[in-house]
């Protein structure tokens, strides 16, 4: 087997067996005594000189939003799971650290992860890692399902609005768990002292994270579970496929209801992470905003239908060359200089994805006309607007709705100094910088790097003038 690259994680010393629930409450109140060395990391900038014209082909990486729950799901499985096409991102590396802190053995070979969970000897993952990413909280479902208990810190991630964990908690309670929140940690254990039991639970709203967490928990619960009003995103389907390949019985993935027959034991399996539909959509928007023509693969076109419809209505030409290859053209011979405005309202799949809302707003500043953009998923996903205004965009925001004025109504983009504050909002600044006259420098690039593998290298290969500036260590 090839030698490990990027990183290799070894389990941290932990108790020899999971903690009984009688010890959970005292543990919650004990201060952490382990001292951790804080590694000072540089904060890079992206320097973009525009306007850019892109051409060529860009490969799409594996989906971060599929990889994180699937990595968490390996905790349901005995033995080794082999996960291919894992994007090398901060979030996936952090999830690997979460698994290792529980005692799992994690090996990384380029974009492949091997996870063996037979050595798991703790039910409390490292809190620092959990607080770095939203997806770290996924492990609470598998831990309670397989080991009967869990102590998991409240999650972190991008500050894009309220994302409470009440659905997770009430769903676990419906499966027979006792759940308590103390000192910023959620402690849960099976009320019967043995394991979770099947039940019924209807989500108040179609939360992807809650759907995935409860699906994992129900896979090992005793009896049948019915989850209603669940998320239908492709990432939910990917997780169900992995669990079923590992011996679970999940029916209905991709619909509004999941029926899950619990199994006492799941085994490791092998899977390939699907292409990232949000990265694919971002590069489609990069072609549109720069009035260029590029091809992208692999993609699953049916997952992109909402964006394809919007771009086609605006005046772009989109062609499918093979089952997984798209060409997106907004060059002038197709009327690209006069792309027309359109309306956007985000919503759960198959609606327009919230993770593409900031990027499409950047495009709309370069179109003709007025474009209303309504955000219905996250209540703070307009933070990028203040930065786009620095570039010369003209946008009015009222609560969760923005009115974007196109180039014939006052939006003229020119280079400026910007700060990215979250993954997708930061990417909207990159797209706007590609279209702007002059030089745009973007700090806070670490946020963008959480969702886009080798971004500057991919843009450079398409002909963009993008440089990564690394500050000198003091």
Phi and psi in degrees as a GROMACS rama.xvg file:
@    title "Ramachandran Plot"
@    xaxis  label "Phi"
@    yaxis  label "Psi"
@TYPE xy
-63.9761  153.892  UNK-2
-69.8787  150.821  UNK-3
-68.0408  144.472  UNK-4
-125.988  166.014  UNK-5
72.2853  -67.5353  UNK-6
-163.318  161.606  UNK-7
-139.413  126.227  UNK-8
-109.809  130.922  UNK-9
-111.578  145.348  UNK-10
-61.6668  140.97  UNK-11
-76.7631  153.002  UNK-12
-58.0221  130.789  UNK-13
-139.858  169.03  UNK-14
-57.224  155.415  UNK-15
-74.2406  -13.8795  UNK-16
-149.743  158.805  UNK-17
-57.1511  147.872  UNK-18
-76.0685  134.392  UNK-19
-65.6138  150.838  UNK-20
-64.0805  -18.5904  UNK-21
-67.4266  -19.0297  UNK-22
-98.0337  -3.99365  UNK-23
-67.1106  -45.5151  UNK-24
-62.9439  -46.3444  UNK-25
-59.1556  -38.0079  UNK-26
-62.1286  -38.6274  UNK-27
-58.0416  -35.7226  UNK-28
-91.6079  -6.35717  UNK-29
-79.2995  132.316  UNK-30
-69.2242  151.349  UNK-31
-72.1081  127.69  UNK-32
-101.179  -14.0861  UNK-33
-75.0456  125.797  UNK-34
-87.3543  135.972  UNK-35
-118.29  131.44  UNK-36
-74.2238  125.318  UNK-37
-87.2441  115.87  UNK-38
-87.9988  123.155  UNK-39
-79.4391  120.957  UNK-40
-112.306  146.476  UNK-41
-71.5738  154.806  UNK-42
-110.661  101.638  UNK-43
-75.9467  166.727  UNK-44
-123.442  151.219  UNK-45
-103.033  129.634  UNK-46
-109.871  116.549  UNK-47
-118.112  125.578  UNK-48
-108.908  120.15  UNK-49
-125.165  -179.922  UNK-50
-78.2035  148.91  UNK-51
-99.8417  151.045  UNK-52
-120.53  123.744  UNK-53
-103.566  150.441  UNK-54
-158.362  156.147  UNK-55
110.82  -159.306  UNK-56
-123.362  142.599  UNK-57
-126.363  130.937  UNK-58
-83.251  140.474  UNK-59
-97.4947  130.919  UNK-60
-77.8119  172.621  UNK-61
-65.6842  155.902  UNK-62
-77.3026  121.045  UNK-63
-60.8207  -41.3093  UNK-64
-72.8508  -14.5217  UNK-65
-91.2662  -38.9613  UNK-66
-63.7213  -41.5769  UNK-67
-63.139  -51.2245  UNK-68
-67.4578  -32.6722  UNK-69
-66.5588  -40.2288  UNK-70
-62.7351  -40.6989  UNK-71
-62.2005  -37.0871  UNK-72
-67.7404  -18.4849  UNK-73
-61.2081  -21.0886  UNK-74
-68.6555  -19.5958  UNK-75
-75.5145  -17.6474  UNK-76
-108.065  134.195  UNK-77
-77.421  158.487  UNK-78
76.5988  -152.601  UNK-79
-110.276  135.167  UNK-80
-110.787  140.23  UNK-81
-116.808  115.456  UNK-82
-113.643  119.018  UNK-83
-97.672  159.686  UNK-84
60.9847  36.2079  UNK-85
-79.8874  123.002  UNK-86
-67.0256  139.214  UNK-87
-83.4948  88.4304  UNK-88
-129.427  162.507  UNK-89
-55.4629  -43.3525  UNK-90
-65.6263  -41.8532  UNK-91
-71.0028  -35.784  UNK-92
-65.2256  -38.9984  UNK-93
-66.2903  -40.1092  UNK-94
-62.6269  -38.2152  UNK-95
-60.9693  -39.3254  UNK-96
-65.5444  -37.7903  UNK-97
-59.3743  -47.1611  UNK-98
-63.1854  -42.2258  UNK-99
-64.1704  -35.4956  UNK-100
-66.8997  -18.345  UNK-101
-87.8361  -9.88639  UNK-102
109.215  -0.411457  UNK-103
-71.3608  152.03  UNK-104
-97.8912  120.422  UNK-105
-119.711  124.05  UNK-106
-121.352  140.835  UNK-107
-123.383  128.962  UNK-108
-128.847  98  UNK-109
55.6758  -113.986  UNK-110
-103.741  29.2094  UNK-111
-122.285  136.92  UNK-112
-122.111  134.053  UNK-113
-108.476  124.381  UNK-114
-124.637  118.357  UNK-115
-112.24  121.404  UNK-116
-103.305  6.686  UNK-117
-64.4854  -22.5012  UNK-118
-93.4118  7.1682  UNK-119
-60.3577  123.235  UNK-120
-134.138  18.9626  UNK-121
-146.306  153.787  UNK-122
-114.133  11.4429  UNK-123
-124.559  102.786  UNK-124
-70.4478  161.241  UNK-125
-57.8201  121.831  UNK-126
-66.4248  -34.9019  UNK-127
-59.8945  -42.0727  UNK-128
-68.6415  -42.1779  UNK-129
-59.7079  -38.0638  UNK-130
-75.7095  -7.66387  UNK-131
-83.8909  -29.488  UNK-132
-137.603  147.071  UNK-133
-63.9257  -40.2439  UNK-134
-66.7436  -16.3452  UNK-135
-61.3491  -27.0066  UNK-136
-70.6055  -15.7205  UNK-137
-54.871  -28.6195  UNK-138
-66.7264  -14.5941  UNK-139
-63.1539  -36.6556  UNK-140
-64.4008  -55.0763  UNK-141
-60.7056  -37.3903  UNK-142
-65.0247  -46.9849  UNK-143
-66.6382  -37.8454  UNK-144
-65.723  -44.2644  UNK-145
-89.7254  -37.6075  UNK-146
-111.286  -5.0101  UNK-147
85.0032  0.391057  UNK-148
-165.553  162.405  UNK-149
-164.376  148.117  UNK-150
-130.938  109.118  UNK-151
-130.561  128.705  UNK-152
-64.7062  154.467  UNK-153
-63.5162  144.48  UNK-154
-79.0586  163.614  UNK-155
-107.876  -141.462  UNK-156
113.166  -168.624  UNK-157
-69.1836  144.045  UNK-158
-87.1978  79.7028  UNK-159
-118.853  15.4393  UNK-160
130.57  -179.771  UNK-161
-68.9093  122.915  UNK-162
-135.277  72.2043  UNK-163
-68.4258  161.756  UNK-164
-104.12  16.5539  UNK-165
-63.0382  -33.8335  UNK-166
-65.5126  -38.4522  UNK-167
-60.5611  -47.9851  UNK-168
-64.9173  -48.7004  UNK-169
-67.2074  -32.9205  UNK-170
-66.6095  -42.0187  UNK-171
-65.1037  -37.7347  UNK-172
-62.4659  -36.8039  UNK-173
-65.8077  -19.7646  UNK-174
-99.2117  14.6873  UNK-175
91.7108  21.4967  UNK-176
-98.7776  146.895  UNK-177
-95.664  124.474  UNK-178
-127.191  134.653  UNK-179
-137.147  148.185  UNK-180
-114.869  118.21  UNK-181
-140.947  132.328  UNK-182
50.7647  41.1706  UNK-183
76.4825  13.7953  UNK-184
-128.804  146.217  UNK-185
-101.534  121.948  UNK-186
-110.014  134.656  UNK-187
-141.747  142.872  UNK-188
-151.711  156.015  UNK-189
-69.4593  126.12  UNK-190
-63.1605  -31.0763  UNK-191
-84.8576  -0.0692927  UNK-192
78.635  -0.354418  UNK-193
-117.206  -55.6834  UNK-194
-177.905  177.507  UNK-195
-72.2674  159.343  UNK-196
-126.521  151.198  UNK-197
-62.1353  152.366  UNK-198
-165.916  -173.365  UNK-199
-120.978  140.994  UNK-200
-152.117  132.248  UNK-201
-109.97  122.716  UNK-202
-72.5828  140.809  UNK-203
-64.3312  -35.5589  UNK-204
-145.912  160.536  UNK-205
-79.7766  69.6437  UNK-206
-73.1661  126.312  UNK-207
-65.7524  -49.055  UNK-208
-61.7293  -43.0044  UNK-209
-66.8838  -40.9829  UNK-210
-57.2689  -47.2157  UNK-211
-67.1984  -42.3087  UNK-212
-64.8587  -44.2366  UNK-213
-71.5781  -31.8744  UNK-214
-61.0946  -45.2308  UNK-215
-64.1057  -42.0342  UNK-216
-63.6054  -41.9985  UNK-217
-70.3129  -22.9422  UNK-218
-61.2281  -26.3219  UNK-219
-116.105  8.89643  UNK-220
-75.9372  151.103  UNK-221
-78.5053  110.181  UNK-222
108.924  -163.604  UNK-223
-99.3838  140.089  UNK-224
-123.997  137.937  UNK-225
-121.358  119.08  UNK-226
-109.777  124.492  UNK-227
-113.647  158.062  UNK-228
55.3535  42.5061  UNK-229
-86.1276  164.752  UNK-230
-69.1846  147.476  UNK-231
-112.237  8.75299  UNK-232
-57.2225  150.848  UNK-233
-56.3926  -29.6632  UNK-234
-66.19  -31.7194  UNK-235
-65.7868  -41.1196  UNK-236
-64.5144  -40.5433  UNK-237
-60.751  -43.1876  UNK-238
-64.719  -43.7883  UNK-239
-60.262  -39.3889  UNK-240
-62.6602  -43.808  UNK-241
-62.4367  -45.5054  UNK-242
-63.0355  -42.8574  UNK-243
-64.3809  -37.949  UNK-244
-65.5484  -21.2797  UNK-245
-92.6048  4.5919  UNK-246
108.036  0.130704  UNK-247
-77.3879  171.723  UNK-248
-130.523  90.6604  UNK-249
-116.121  124.315  UNK-250
-121.665  143.138  UNK-251
98.8426  4.19684  UNK-252
-59.6311  130.433  UNK-253
99.602  -8.84855  UNK-254
-110.361  -175.444  UNK-255
-85.9745  -1.18775  UNK-256
-139.048  134.914  UNK-257
-111.626  133.764  UNK-258
-117.002  120.622  UNK-259
-126.658  122.895  UNK-260
-97.2118  116.865  UNK-261
-68.3075  144.022  UNK-262
-122.181  142.553  UNK-263
-71.4726  -21.5761  UNK-264
-146.955  131.411  UNK-265
-115.132  156.71  UNK-266
-121.223  158.179  UNK-267
-62.7591  150.156  UNK-268
-146.004  -177.435  UNK-269
-119.515  138.724  UNK-270
-150.369  160.955  UNK-271
-113.607  123.906  UNK-272
-67.3977  130.874  UNK-273
-69.1291  161.17  UNK-274
-62.592  148.016  UNK-275
-79.4644  108.086  UNK-276
-68.5774  -25.0617  UNK-277
-76.0048  -40.0006  UNK-278
-63.9029  -42.643  UNK-279
-59.4594  -45.2496  UNK-280
-63.6289  -35.8151  UNK-281
-63.3812  -42.5731  UNK-282
-71.8581  -30.3545  UNK-283
-61.8818  -40.9962  UNK-284
-70.2664  -30.8947  UNK-285
-63.033  -40.728  UNK-286
-63.8874  -40.8626  UNK-287
-68.6549  -44.753  UNK-288
-71.4568  -24.5872  UNK-289
-97.4634  3.3006  UNK-290
53.6799  50.9032  UNK-291
-121.192  -178.301  UNK-292
-132.643  119.085  UNK-293
-137.849  163.612  UNK-294
-116.612  151.745  UNK-295
-136.886  144.612  UNK-296
-165.86  158.206  UNK-297
-80.404  146.456  UNK-298
-135.996  161.607  UNK-299
-112.604  96.29  UNK-300
-54.2076  -36.0623  UNK-301
-64.6741  -24.7458  UNK-302
-77.3506  -13.6614  UNK-303
-105.087  8.37444  UNK-304
-59.8543  -36.2913  UNK-305
-65.0837  -45.3191  UNK-306
-68.8594  -41.1842  UNK-307
-57.8779  -41.6354  UNK-308
-62.8244  -43.9993  UNK-309
-63.9462  -46.9512  UNK-310
-67.8665  -37.2053  UNK-311
-64.9231  -41.244  UNK-312
-64.8298  -29.8404  UNK-313
-74.2752  -23.0017  UNK-314
125.309  2.66508  UNK-315
-78.7078  154.833  UNK-316
-108.394  123.652  UNK-317
-123.439  124.219  UNK-318
-123.088  141.377  UNK-319
-100.918  112.218  UNK-320
-87.0296  -28.9304  UNK-321
-149.891  -176.064  UNK-322
-62.7835  -21.1633  UNK-323
-132.594  20.0893  UNK-324
-127.712  129.191  UNK-325
-119.628  145.195  UNK-326
-112.154  130.846  UNK-327
-117.305  123.664  UNK-328
-128.343  129.688  UNK-329
-132.508  27.9254  UNK-330
-69.9516  162.543  UNK-331
-60.7885  -30.93  UNK-332
-66.888  -16.8871  UNK-333
-100.536  14.2818  UNK-334
81.5743  19.4376  UNK-335
-61.5661  -28.9989  UNK-336
-67.8281  -15.7764  UNK-337
-123.609  43.088  UNK-338
-58.7298  141.012  UNK-339
-99.3765  151.831  UNK-340
-68.123  163.252  UNK-341
-157.382  166.473  UNK-342
-95.2861  143.645  UNK-343
-132.704  132.332  UNK-344
-135.173  119.7  UNK-345
-75.995  157.811  UNK-346
-172.416  168.413  UNK-347
-58.5615  154.038  UNK-348
-56.1476  134.667  UNK-349
-92.8245  21.5232  UNK-350
-71.9772  -178.814  UNK-351
-69.2425  128.295  UNK-352
-69.7984  132.718  UNK-353
-60.5973  -28.237  UNK-354
-72.451  -5.10939  UNK-355
-112.13  -0.46827  UNK-356
-62.246  -48.439  UNK-357
-61.3837  -39.0732  UNK-358
-67.3441  -39.8034  UNK-359
-72.6811  -26.312  UNK-360
-64.8899  -38.5797  UNK-361
-59.5314  -44.5482  UNK-362
-59.5416  -42.843  UNK-363
-63.4196  -24.2149  UNK-364
-66.8834  -17.8693  UNK-365
-102.872  -1.15259  UNK-366
-91.3614  171.036  UNK-367
-90.9034  135.34  UNK-368
105.969  -170.267  UNK-369
-111.193  136.924  UNK-370
-128.055  113.66  UNK-371
-80.1665  134.097  UNK-372
-125.154  116.824  UNK-373
-111.454  125.537  UNK-374
-100.297  115.253  UNK-375
-113.734  5.36242  UNK-376
-104.855  -54.5684  UNK-377
-114.554  139.516  UNK-378
-85.9829  -3.90799  UNK-379
-127.618  32.131  UNK-380
-97.0178  44.7501  UNK-381
-126.729  12.8398  UNK-382
-63.723  -23.4044  UNK-383
-74.5414  -16.7487  UNK-384
-61.5761  -42.6774  UNK-385
-60.9159  -31.6419  UNK-386
-77.4444  -38.8563  UNK-387
-62.2942  -33.7104  UNK-388
-61.4392  -33.9726  UNK-389
-63.447  -25.8878  UNK-390
-82.756  -9.7761  UNK-391
108.619  4.61132  UNK-392
-68.1291  151.689  UNK-393
-116.617  107.931  UNK-394
-140.046  133.86  UNK-395
-112.318  131.936  UNK-396
-118.059  134.205  UNK-397
-134.399  107.936  UNK-398
57.6284  -117.313  UNK-399
-99.8987  14.2604  UNK-400
-123.542  138.175  UNK-401
-121.493  144.595  UNK-402
-111.141  115.482  UNK-403
-98.7268  122.713  UNK-404
-90.1663  125.847  UNK-405
-74.9436  -175.509  UNK-406
-66.5587  -23.6174  UNK-407
-86.6958  1.90794  UNK-408
-125.553  21.2805  UNK-409
116.994  -11.1162  UNK-410
-84.0204  114.909  UNK-411
-132.274  111.523  UNK-412
-85.9319  130.257  UNK-413
-141.524  153.255  UNK-414
-55.4672  148.6  UNK-415
-159.814  175.831  UNK-416
-97.6166  125.646  UNK-417
-129.407  162.955  UNK-418
-129.237  123.447  UNK-419
-84.5058  134.226  UNK-420
-117.271  -6.89993  UNK-421
-157.652  172.847  UNK-422
-61.5643  -59.4047  UNK-423
-76.9967  -36.8303  UNK-424
-62.7154  -39.5128  UNK-425
-63.0191  -37.9064  UNK-426
-67.9897  -30.6623  UNK-427
-63.2746  -32.8767  UNK-428
-69.5015  -36.6303  UNK-429
-62.7729  -46.6349  UNK-430
-62.2482  -43.4306  UNK-431
-63.4848  -37.7578  UNK-432
-63.5452  -34.3081  UNK-433
-64.1982  -32.0209  UNK-434
-91.9038  -16.1553  UNK-435
-77.5444  152.176  UNK-436
-78.1402  129.476  UNK-437
94.7512  -159.399  UNK-438
-104.181  131.057  UNK-439
-118.56  127.561  UNK-440
-114.727  133.291  UNK-441
-120.599  119.267  UNK-442
-98.3686  175.417  UNK-443
74.0261  26.0769  UNK-444
-64.7757  -22.9329  UNK-445
-57.3749  -32.5006  UNK-446
-63.2133  -47.3659  UNK-447
-63.3228  -39.4308  UNK-448
-62.542  -19.4202  UNK-449
-68.573  -19.8417  UNK-450
-122.232  -6.40239  UNK-451
-135.123  115.537  UNK-452
-80.9291  126.097  UNK-453
54.7155  42.9135  UNK-454
-59.0046  -52.6691  UNK-455
-64.9434  -33.5271  UNK-456
-67.0616  -40.2457  UNK-457
-66.6821  -42.8618  UNK-458
-64.4802  -40.6282  UNK-459
-62.1698  -38.2258  UNK-460
-66.4223  -21.9186  UNK-461
-88.5744  -2.80119  UNK-462
104.4  3.21878  UNK-463
-75.0175  147.253  UNK-464
-91.0955  85.3837  UNK-465
-126.784  126.732  UNK-466
-126.806  145.354  UNK-467
-102.653  120.223  UNK-468
-101.613  119.743  UNK-469
-102.546  118.72  UNK-470
-62.6467  147.406  UNK-471
-71.3913  139.735  UNK-472
-67.0144  136.735  UNK-473
